Amino acid sequence: MKILNTEIAHINESKLGFEHWVDVTYQAPILKEAYTVRVMLLLAFKAEDPEVIDYMVREWKRRDIIHHSFLMYEVERNDYKHNLSPQIRPK
C-alpha cells in the first residue's frame, strides 16, 4: 500500500483533546483506483504541521487504511460481477 497524500481537513477541539480530521489518499496493488478516506487523530495538542500529521497517519493509522483497502477490494470485485451480463457472470 502506498499513501499518496495526506491533507488536514479540519481540527476540532473537544473535551478529550483535539480531533484532527485528515483526508488520506492511498493506492493499493489489489485496487483498480486510488481512494481517499477521512481518518481522525485524537491528540492532546493542536498539530498543524503537515509533516507531523503525515508521520502520525503513516505510523498510527496504517492498519485502518489497509482494512479500508480490503473493503474497497470487495466492493470493486462485487461491482465487477454485477456489471457483467448474466451469461458470463461468475457465481
Biopython code that builds the backbone (N, CA, C, O; Angstrom):
import numpy as np
from Bio.PDB.StructureBuilder import StructureBuilder

atoms = [
    (1, "MET", "N", (0.843, -1.172, 0.000)),
    (1, "MET", "CA", (0.000, 0.000, 0.000)),
    (1, "MET", "C", (0.889, 1.236, 0.000)),
    (1, "MET", "O", (1.927, 1.283, 0.659)),
    (2, "LYS", "N", (0.456, 2.219, -0.748)),
    (2, "LYS", "CA", (1.212, 3.459, -0.864)),
    (2, "LYS", "C", (0.308, 4.634, -0.522)),
    (2, "LYS", "O", (-0.739, 4.821, -1.143)),
    (3, "ILE", "N", (0.712, 5.420, 0.463)),
    (3, "ILE", "CA", (-0.027, 6.632, 0.811)),
    (3, "ILE", "C", (0.460, 7.741, -0.105)),
    (3, "ILE", "O", (1.636, 8.105, -0.086)),
    (4, "LEU", "N", (-0.449, 8.273, -0.904)),
    (4, "LEU", "CA", (-0.091, 9.278, -1.893)),
    (4, "LEU", "C", (-0.134, 10.698, -1.345)),
    (4, "LEU", "O", (0.687, 11.537, -1.715)),
    (5, "ASN", "N", (-1.102, 10.966, -0.452)),
    (5, "ASN", "CA", (-1.281, 12.333, 0.034)),
    (5, "ASN", "C", (-2.005, 12.326, 1.372)),
    (5, "ASN", "O", (-2.905, 11.517, 1.597)),
    (6, "THR", "N", (-1.609, 13.225, 2.252)),
    (6, "THR", "CA", (-2.352, 13.478, 3.490)),
    (6, "THR", "C", (-2.613, 14.977, 3.567)),
    (6, "THR", "O", (-1.730, 15.794, 3.309)),
    (7, "GLU", "N", (-3.841, 15.314, 3.926)),
    (7, "GLU", "CA", (-4.223, 16.721, 3.998)),
    (7, "GLU", "C", (-5.175, 16.925, 5.168)),
    (7, "GLU", "O", (-6.162, 16.202, 5.301)),
    (8, "ILE", "N", (-4.885, 17.897, 6.007)),
    (8, "ILE", "CA", (-5.740, 18.189, 7.155)),
    (8, "ILE", "C", (-7.043, 18.797, 6.640)),
    (8, "ILE", "O", (-7.038, 19.842, 5.989)),
    (9, "ALA", "N", (-8.161, 18.131, 6.940)),
    (9, "ALA", "CA", (-9.471, 18.642, 6.531)),
    (9, "ALA", "C", (-9.917, 19.728, 7.510)),
    (9, "ALA", "O", (-10.278, 20.833, 7.104)),
    (10, "HIS", "N", (-9.888, 19.397, 8.811)),
    (10, "HIS", "CA", (-10.198, 20.386, 9.842)),
    (10, "HIS", "C", (-9.785, 19.834, 11.204)),
    (10, "HIS", "O", (-9.545, 18.638, 11.371)),
    (11, "ILE", "N", (-9.713, 20.746, 12.167)),
    (11, "ILE", "CA", (-9.340, 20.395, 13.535)),
    (11, "ILE", "C", (-10.429, 20.920, 14.458)),
    (11, "ILE", "O", (-10.791, 22.096, 14.401)),
    (12, "ASN", "N", (-10.955, 20.031, 15.319)),
    (12, "ASN", "CA", (-11.979, 20.405, 16.294)),
    (12, "ASN", "C", (-11.445, 20.172, 17.695)),
    (12, "ASN", "O", (-10.765, 19.179, 17.954)),
    (13, "GLU", "N", (-11.756, 21.088, 18.592)),
    (13, "GLU", "CA", (-11.399, 20.885, 19.995)),
    (13, "GLU", "C", (-12.589, 20.249, 20.706)),
    (13, "GLU", "O", (-13.721, 20.713, 20.570)),
    (14, "SER", "N", (-12.330, 19.192, 21.461)),
    (14, "SER", "CA", (-13.380, 18.516, 22.215)),
    (14, "SER", "C", (-12.929, 18.359, 23.662)),
    (14, "SER", "O", (-11.838, 18.795, 24.029)),
    (15, "LYS", "N", (-13.763, 17.741, 24.473)),
    (15, "LYS", "CA", (-13.411, 17.514, 25.873)),
    (15, "LYS", "C", (-12.219, 16.574, 26.016)),
    (15, "LYS", "O", (-11.480, 16.642, 26.999)),
    (16, "LEU", "N", (-12.038, 15.698, 25.031)),
    (16, "LEU", "CA", (-10.957, 14.714, 25.083)),
    (16, "LEU", "C", (-9.637, 15.219, 24.516)),
    (16, "LEU", "O", (-8.589, 14.627, 24.776)),
    (17, "GLY", "N", (-9.670, 16.297, 23.751)),
    (17, "GLY", "CA", (-8.465, 16.827, 23.129)),
    (17, "GLY", "C", (-8.799, 17.443, 21.781)),
    (17, "GLY", "O", (-9.894, 17.966, 21.576)),
    (18, "PHE", "N", (-7.845, 17.374, 20.869)),
    (18, "PHE", "CA", (-8.030, 17.944, 19.538)),
    (18, "PHE", "C", (-8.243, 16.822, 18.525)),
    (18, "PHE", "O", (-7.410, 15.928, 18.374)),
    (19, "GLU", "N", (-9.377, 16.893, 17.837)),
    (19, "GLU", "CA", (-9.687, 15.929, 16.783)),
    (19, "GLU", "C", (-9.124, 16.472, 15.470)),
    (19, "GLU", "O", (-9.572, 17.504, 14.969)),
    (20, "HIS", "N", (-8.154, 15.775, 14.930)),
    (20, "HIS", "CA", (-7.543, 16.147, 13.659)),
    (20, "HIS", "C", (-8.141, 15.246, 12.577)),
    (20, "HIS", "O", (-7.832, 14.056, 12.516)),
    (21, "TRP", "N", (-8.985, 15.809, 11.735)),
    (21, "TRP", "CA", (-9.605, 15.055, 10.635)),
    (21, "TRP", "C", (-8.731, 15.222, 9.410)),
    (21, "TRP", "O", (-8.495, 16.337, 8.944)),
    (22, "VAL", "N", (-8.250, 14.092, 8.890)),
    (22, "VAL", "CA", (-7.249, 14.111, 7.825)),
    (22, "VAL", "C", (-7.760, 13.292, 6.636)),
    (22, "VAL", "O", (-8.201, 12.154, 6.796)),
    (23, "ASP", "N", (-7.693, 13.888, 5.445)),
    (23, "ASP", "CA", (-8.014, 13.167, 4.213)),
    (23, "ASP", "C", (-6.749, 12.467, 3.734)),
    (23, "ASP", "O", (-5.722, 13.104, 3.497)),
    (24, "VAL", "N", (-6.838, 11.151, 3.597)),
    (24, "VAL", "CA", (-5.695, 10.341, 3.191)),
    (24, "VAL", "C", (-6.018, 9.691, 1.850)),
    (24, "VAL", "O", (-7.003, 8.962, 1.725)),
    (25, "THR", "N", (-5.185, 9.959, 0.852)),
    (25, "THR", "CA", (-5.328, 9.329, -0.452)),
    (25, "THR", "C", (-4.284, 8.226, -0.542)),
    (25, "THR", "O", (-3.099, 8.452, -0.297)),
    (26, "TYR", "N", (-4.743, 7.022, -0.899)),
    (26, "TYR", "CA", (-3.830, 5.887, -0.957)),
    (26, "TYR", "C", (-4.120, 5.038, -2.179)),
    (26, "TYR", "O", (-5.175, 5.140, -2.803)),
    (27, "GLN", "N", (-3.153, 4.200, -2.497)),
    (27, "GLN", "CA", (-3.281, 3.260, -3.609)),
    (27, "GLN", "C", (-2.746, 1.916, -3.128)),
    (27, "GLN", "O", (-1.733, 1.856, -2.431)),
    (28, "ALA", "N", (-3.426, 0.849, -3.500)),
    (28, "ALA", "CA", (-3.008, -0.498, -3.115)),
    (28, "ALA", "C", (-2.939, -1.367, -4.368)),
    (28, "ALA", "O", (-3.699, -1.156, -5.313)),
    (29, "PRO", "N", (-2.033, -2.342, -4.379)),
    (29, "PRO", "CA", (-1.897, -3.196, -5.562)),
    (29, "PRO", "C", (-3.161, -3.991, -5.886)),
    (29, "PRO", "O", (-3.378, -4.350, -7.043)),
    (30, "ILE", "N", (-3.991, -4.271, -4.893)),
    (30, "ILE", "CA", (-5.200, -5.060, -5.146)),
    (30, "ILE", "C", (-6.356, -4.217, -5.672)),
    (30, "ILE", "O", (-7.389, -4.761, -6.061)),
    (31, "LEU", "N", (-6.192, -2.887, -5.688)),
    (31, "LEU", "CA", (-7.272, -1.991, -6.111)),
    (31, "LEU", "C", (-7.037, -1.443, -7.509)),
    (31, "LEU", "O", (-5.897, -1.303, -7.954)),
    (32, "LYS", "N", (-8.117, -1.139, -8.186)),
    (32, "LYS", "CA", (-8.039, -0.591, -9.539)),
    (32, "LYS", "C", (-7.713, 0.901, -9.523)),
    (32, "LYS", "O", (-7.081, 1.416, -10.445)),
    (33, "GLU", "N", (-8.149, 1.588, -8.470)),
    (33, "GLU", "CA", (-8.002, 3.040, -8.413)),
    (33, "GLU", "C", (-7.432, 3.469, -7.066)),
    (33, "GLU", "O", (-7.317, 2.662, -6.143)),
    (34, "ALA", "N", (-7.080, 4.739, -6.963)),
    (34, "ALA", "CA", (-6.676, 5.331, -5.691)),
    (34, "ALA", "C", (-7.942, 5.802, -4.972)),
    (34, "ALA", "O", (-8.913, 6.205, -5.612)),
    (35, "TYR", "N", (-7.925, 5.748, -3.652)),
    (35, "TYR", "CA", (-9.079, 6.152, -2.845)),
    (35, "TYR", "C", (-8.650, 7.171, -1.800)),
    (35, "TYR", "O", (-7.503, 7.191, -1.355)),
    (36, "THR", "N", (-9.602, 8.015, -1.421)),
    (36, "THR", "CA", (-9.394, 8.980, -0.344)),
    (36, "THR", "C", (-10.350, 8.635, 0.784)),
    (36, "THR", "O", (-11.551, 8.467, 0.573)),
    (37, "VAL", "N", (-9.800, 8.532, 1.982)),
    (37, "VAL", "CA", (-10.583, 8.207, 3.168)),
    (37, "VAL", "C", (-10.255, 9.256, 4.234)),
    (37, "VAL", "O", (-9.128, 9.744, 4.305)),
    (38, "ARG", "N", (-11.240, 9.596, 5.056)),
    (38, "ARG", "CA", (-11.019, 10.572, 6.129)),
    (38, "ARG", "C", (-10.814, 9.819, 7.435)),
    (38, "ARG", "O", (-11.654, 9.015, 7.839)),
    (39, "VAL", "N", (-9.688, 10.089, 8.094)),
    (39, "VAL", "CA", (-9.380, 9.457, 9.373)),
    (39, "VAL", "C", (-9.271, 10.541, 10.441)),
    (39, "VAL", "O", (-9.076, 11.718, 10.137)),
    (40, "MET", "N", (-9.402, 10.118, 11.697)),
    (40, "MET", "CA", (-9.325, 11.052, 12.801)),
    (40, "MET", "C", (-8.177, 10.693, 13.724)),
    (40, "MET", "O", (-8.034, 9.542, 14.137)),
    (41, "LEU", "N", (-7.371, 11.675, 14.041)),
    (41, "LEU", "CA", (-6.318, 11.534, 15.039)),
    (41, "LEU", "C", (-6.737, 12.355, 16.249)),
    (41, "LEU", "O", (-7.007, 13.549, 16.121)),
    (42, "LEU", "N", (-6.795, 11.740, 17.408)),
    (42, "LEU", "CA", (-7.148, 12.445, 18.634)),
    (42, "LEU", "C", (-5.865, 12.697, 19.409)),
    (42, "LEU", "O", (-5.202, 11.761, 19.855)),
    (43, "LEU", "N", (-5.521, 13.974, 19.566)),
    (43, "LEU", "CA", (-4.269, 14.363, 20.227)),
    (43, "LEU", "C", (-4.553, 15.341, 21.351)),
    (43, "LEU", "O", (-5.584, 16.014, 21.359)),
    (44, "ALA", "N", (-3.633, 15.416, 22.298)),
    (44, "ALA", "CA", (-3.770, 16.342, 23.417)),
    (44, "ALA", "C", (-3.381, 17.765, 23.021)),
    (44, "ALA", "O", (-3.621, 18.709, 23.774)),
    (45, "PHE", "N", (-2.790, 17.917, 21.855)),
    (45, "PHE", "CA", (-2.336, 19.231, 21.396)),
    (45, "PHE", "C", (-2.788, 19.438, 19.955)),
    (45, "PHE", "O", (-3.145, 18.490, 19.257)),
    (46, "LYS", "N", (-2.764, 20.687, 19.530)),
    (46, "LYS", "CA", (-3.155, 21.024, 18.164)),
    (46, "LYS", "C", (-1.909, 20.960, 17.277)),
    (46, "LYS", "O", (-0.960, 21.717, 17.479)),
    (47, "ALA", "N", (-1.919, 20.064, 16.306)),
    (47, "ALA", "CA", (-0.786, 19.898, 15.401)),
    (47, "ALA", "C", (-1.203, 20.339, 14.007)),
    (47, "ALA", "O", (-2.071, 19.723, 13.387)),
    (48, "GLU", "N", (-0.586, 21.400, 13.517)),
    (48, "GLU", "CA", (-0.925, 21.908, 12.192)),
    (48, "GLU", "C", (0.183, 21.676, 11.176)),
    (48, "GLU", "O", (0.021, 21.986, 9.996)),
    (49, "ASP", "N", (1.304, 21.135, 11.625)),
    (49, "ASP", "CA", (2.427, 20.867, 10.736)),
    (49, "ASP", "C", (2.098, 19.651, 9.862)),
    (49, "ASP", "O", (1.887, 18.559, 10.390)),
    (50, "PRO", "N", (2.051, 19.822, 8.540)),
    (50, "PRO", "CA", (1.703, 18.705, 7.651)),
    (50, "PRO", "C", (2.639, 17.502, 7.786)),
    (50, "PRO", "O", (2.197, 16.363, 7.636)),
    (51, "GLU", "N", (3.903, 17.732, 8.061)),
    (51, "GLU", "CA", (4.851, 16.629, 8.207)),
    (51, "GLU", "C", (4.552, 15.791, 9.448)),
    (51, "GLU", "O", (4.674, 14.566, 9.415)),
    (52, "VAL", "N", (4.165, 16.441, 10.531)),
    (52, "VAL", "CA", (3.808, 15.725, 11.762)),
    (52, "VAL", "C", (2.551, 14.882, 11.526)),
    (52, "VAL", "O", (2.503, 13.711, 11.902)),
    (53, "ILE", "N", (1.554, 15.477, 10.912)),
    (53, "ILE", "CA", (0.308, 14.757, 10.628)),
    (53, "ILE", "C", (0.576, 13.579, 9.691)),
    (53, "ILE", "O", (0.058, 12.482, 9.903)),
    (54, "ASP", "N", (1.384, 13.809, 8.658)),
    (54, "ASP", "CA", (1.710, 12.743, 7.718)),
    (54, "ASP", "C", (2.393, 11.575, 8.435)),
    (54, "ASP", "O", (2.058, 10.415, 8.195)),
    (55, "TYR", "N", (3.339, 11.880, 9.302)),
    (55, "TYR", "CA", (4.033, 10.836, 10.069)),
    (55, "TYR", "C", (3.052, 10.054, 10.946)),
    (55, "TYR", "O", (3.083, 8.824, 10.980)),
    (56, "MET", "N", (2.190, 10.774, 11.648)),
    (56, "MET", "CA", (1.230, 10.115, 12.542)),
    (56, "MET", "C", (0.263, 9.220, 11.771)),
    (56, "MET", "O", (-0.060, 8.123, 12.226)),
    (57, "VAL", "N", (-0.195, 9.674, 10.622)),
    (57, "VAL", "CA", (-1.096, 8.850, 9.813)),
    (57, "VAL", "C", (-0.376, 7.592, 9.357)),
    (57, "VAL", "O", (-0.924, 6.493, 9.451)),
    (58, "ARG", "N", (0.840, 7.743, 8.867)),
    (58, "ARG", "CA", (1.600, 6.587, 8.361)),
    (58, "ARG", "C", (1.909, 5.582, 9.467)),
    (58, "ARG", "O", (1.917, 4.376, 9.218)),
    (59, "GLU", "N", (2.161, 6.053, 10.670)),
    (59, "GLU", "CA", (2.528, 5.161, 11.767)),
    (59, "GLU", "C", (1.322, 4.632, 12.542)),
    (59, "GLU", "O", (1.310, 3.459, 12.916)),
    (60, "TRP", "N", (0.313, 5.458, 12.794)),
    (60, "TRP", "CA", (-0.788, 5.081, 13.671)),
    (60, "TRP", "C", (-2.022, 4.592, 12.932)),
    (60, "TRP", "O", (-2.774, 3.780, 13.472)),
    (61, "LYS", "N", (-2.248, 5.059, 11.722)),
    (61, "LYS", "CA", (-3.495, 4.750, 11.019)),
    (61, "LYS", "C", (-3.309, 3.791, 9.845)),
    (61, "LYS", "O", (-4.264, 3.513, 9.120)),
    (62, "ARG", "N", (-2.128, 3.296, 9.656)),
    (62, "ARG", "CA", (-1.837, 2.409, 8.527)),
    (62, "ARG", "C", (-2.750, 1.177, 8.525)),
    (62, "ARG", "O", (-3.275, 0.794, 7.479)),
    (63, "ARG", "N", (-2.936, 0.566, 9.680)),
    (63, "ARG", "CA", (-3.781, -0.629, 9.773)),
    (63, "ARG", "C", (-5.220, -0.318, 9.369)),
    (63, "ARG", "O", (-5.854, -1.117, 8.679)),
    (64, "ASP", "N", (-5.739, 0.833, 9.791)),
    (64, "ASP", "CA", (-7.106, 1.228, 9.417)),
    (64, "ASP", "C", (-7.225, 1.422, 7.904)),
    (64, "ASP", "O", (-8.232, 1.045, 7.303)),
    (65, "ILE", "N", (-6.209, 2.001, 7.301)),
    (65, "ILE", "CA", (-6.240, 2.242, 5.860)),
    (65, "ILE", "C", (-6.129, 0.920, 5.099)),
    (65, "ILE", "O", (-6.778, 0.744, 4.068)),
    (66, "ILE", "N", (-5.322, 0.004, 5.592)),
    (66, "ILE", "CA", (-5.226, -1.319, 4.965)),
    (66, "ILE", "C", (-6.571, -2.028, 5.052)),
    (66, "ILE", "O", (-7.006, -2.653, 4.085)),
    (67, "HIS", "N", (-7.225, -1.936, 6.188)),
    (67, "HIS", "CA", (-8.552, -2.539, 6.341)),
    (67, "HIS", "C", (-9.520, -1.929, 5.332)),
    (67, "HIS", "O", (-10.303, -2.647, 4.710)),
    (68, "HIS", "N", (-9.472, -0.623, 5.168)),
    (68, "HIS", "CA", (-10.340, 0.050, 4.196)),
    (68, "HIS", "C", (-10.054, -0.457, 2.779)),
    (68, "HIS", "O", (-10.976, -0.618, 1.980)),
    (69, "SER", "N", (-8.783, -0.707, 2.468)),
    (69, "SER", "CA", (-8.448, -1.185, 1.126)),
    (69, "SER", "C", (-9.066, -2.560, 0.866)),
    (69, "SER", "O", (-9.500, -2.833, -0.253)),
    (70, "PHE", "N", (-9.112, -3.427, 1.877)),
    (70, "PHE", "CA", (-9.758, -4.730, 1.702)),
    (70, "PHE", "C", (-11.262, -4.565, 1.470)),
    (70, "PHE", "O", (-11.846, -5.267, 0.644)),
    (71, "LEU", "N", (-11.880, -3.649, 2.192)),
    (71, "LEU", "CA", (-13.306, -3.385, 1.978)),
    (71, "LEU", "C", (-13.560, -2.872, 0.559)),
    (71, "LEU", "O", (-14.515, -3.292, -0.094)),
    (72, "MET", "N", (-12.712, -1.974, 0.090)),
    (72, "MET", "CA", (-12.880, -1.427, -1.252)),
    (72, "MET", "C", (-12.610, -2.485, -2.314)),
    (72, "MET", "O", (-13.219, -2.460, -3.383)),
    (73, "TYR", "N", (-11.709, -3.408, -2.030)),
    (73, "TYR", "CA", (-11.451, -4.515, -2.955)),
    (73, "TYR", "C", (-12.719, -5.350, -3.136)),
    (73, "TYR", "O", (-13.073, -5.723, -4.254)),
    (74, "GLU", "N", (-13.397, -5.639, -2.026)),
    (74, "GLU", "CA", (-14.649, -6.400, -2.099)),
    (74, "GLU", "C", (-15.709, -5.637, -2.891)),
    (74, "GLU", "O", (-16.443, -6.236, -3.677)),
    (75, "VAL", "N", (-15.793, -4.342, -2.693)),
    (75, "VAL", "CA", (-16.763, -3.532, -3.434)),
    (75, "VAL", "C", (-16.442, -3.561, -4.925)),
    (75, "VAL", "O", (-17.331, -3.766, -5.751)),
    (76, "GLU", "N", (-15.172, -3.357, -5.268)),
    (76, "GLU", "CA", (-14.782, -3.386, -6.673)),
    (76, "GLU", "C", (-15.074, -4.750, -7.302)),
    (76, "GLU", "O", (-15.581, -4.831, -8.420)),
    (77, "ARG", "N", (-14.754, -5.801, -6.585)),
    (77, "ARG", "CA", (-14.953, -7.147, -7.111)),
    (77, "ARG", "C", (-16.447, -7.441, -7.318)),
    (77, "ARG", "O", (-16.832, -7.999, -8.345)),
    (78, "ASN", "N", (-17.273, -7.071, -6.358)),
    (78, "ASN", "CA", (-18.712, -7.307, -6.478)),
    (78, "ASN", "C", (-19.340, -6.445, -7.561)),
    (78, "ASN", "O", (-20.228, -6.907, -8.278)),
    (79, "ASP", "N", (-18.892, -5.199, -7.693)),
    (79, "ASP", "CA", (-19.411, -4.346, -8.764)),
    (79, "ASP", "C", (-19.069, -4.938, -10.114)),
    (79, "ASP", "O", (-19.881, -4.897, -11.039)),
    (80, "TYR", "N", (-17.886, -5.483, -10.231)),
    (80, "TYR", "CA", (-17.471, -6.081, -11.497)),
    (80, "TYR", "C", (-18.397, -7.241, -11.858)),
    (80, "TYR", "O", (-18.820, -7.367, -13.007)),
    (81, "LYS", "N", (-18.706, -8.076, -10.888)),
    (81, "LYS", "CA", (-19.582, -9.228, -11.144)),
    (81, "LYS", "C", (-20.992, -8.775, -11.523)),
    (81, "LYS", "O", (-21.619, -9.369, -12.400)),
    (82, "HIS", "N", (-21.487, -7.741, -10.875)),
    (82, "HIS", "CA", (-22.853, -7.285, -11.131)),
    (82, "HIS", "C", (-22.985, -6.567, -12.464)),
    (82, "HIS", "O", (-24.074, -6.517, -13.035)),
    (83, "ASN", "N", (-21.887, -6.009, -12.965)),
    (83, "ASN", "CA", (-21.946, -5.287, -14.233)),
    (83, "ASN", "C", (-21.801, -6.191, -15.448)),
    (83, "ASN", "O", (-22.006, -5.743, -16.576)),
    (84, "LEU", "N", (-21.449, -7.461, -15.236)),
    (84, "LEU", "CA", (-21.335, -8.383, -16.351)),
    (84, "LEU", "C", (-22.714, -8.863, -16.784)),
    (84, "LEU", "O", (-23.665, -8.864, -16.001)),
    (85, "SER", "N", (-22.799, -9.263, -18.022)),
    (85, "SER", "CA", (-24.075, -9.805, -18.478)),
    (85, "SER", "C", (-24.343, -11.136, -17.779)),
    (85, "SER", "O", (-23.393, -11.796, -17.356)),
    (86, "PRO", "N", (-25.599, -11.553, -17.644)),
    (86, "PRO", "CA", (-25.935, -12.783, -16.917)),
    (86, "PRO", "C", (-25.258, -14.031, -17.500)),
    (86, "PRO", "O", (-25.009, -14.990, -16.768)),
    (87, "GLN", "N", (-24.960, -14.033, -18.797)),
    (87, "GLN", "CA", (-24.369, -15.205, -19.423)),
    (87, "GLN", "C", (-22.934, -15.454, -18.962)),
    (87, "GLN", "O", (-22.498, -16.604, -18.901)),
    (88, "ILE", "N", (-22.199, -14.398, -18.637)),
    (88, "ILE", "CA", (-20.782, -14.589, -18.284)),
    (88, "ILE", "C", (-20.491, -14.226, -16.827)),
    (88, "ILE", "O", (-19.328, -14.203, -16.426)),
    (89, "ARG", "N", (-21.507, -13.947, -16.038)),
    (89, "ARG", "CA", (-21.314, -13.551, -14.640)),
    (89, "ARG", "C", (-20.806, -14.732, -13.836)),
    (89, "ARG", "O", (-21.425, -15.796, -13.863)),
    (90, "PRO", "N", (-19.662, -14.576, -13.097)),
    (90, "PRO", "CA", (-19.180, -15.671, -12.251)),
    (90, "PRO", "C", (-20.131, -15.907, -11.079)),
    (90, "PRO", "O", (-20.835, -14.993, -10.650)),
    (91, "LYS", "N", (-20.148, -17.139, -10.566)),
    (91, "LYS", "CA", (-21.044, -17.465, -9.461)),
    (91, "LYS", "C", (-20.320, -17.476, -8.148)),
    (91, "LYS", "O", (-20.929, -17.733, -7.110)),
]
sb = StructureBuilder()
sb.init_structure("model")
sb.init_model(0)
sb.init_chain("A")
sb.init_seg("    ")
for serial, (resi, resn, name, xyz) in enumerate(atoms, 1):
    if name == "N":
        sb.init_residue(resn, " ", resi, " ")
    sb.init_atom(name, np.array(xyz, "f"), 0.0, 1.0, " ", f" {name:<3s}", serial, name[0])
structure = sb.get_structure()
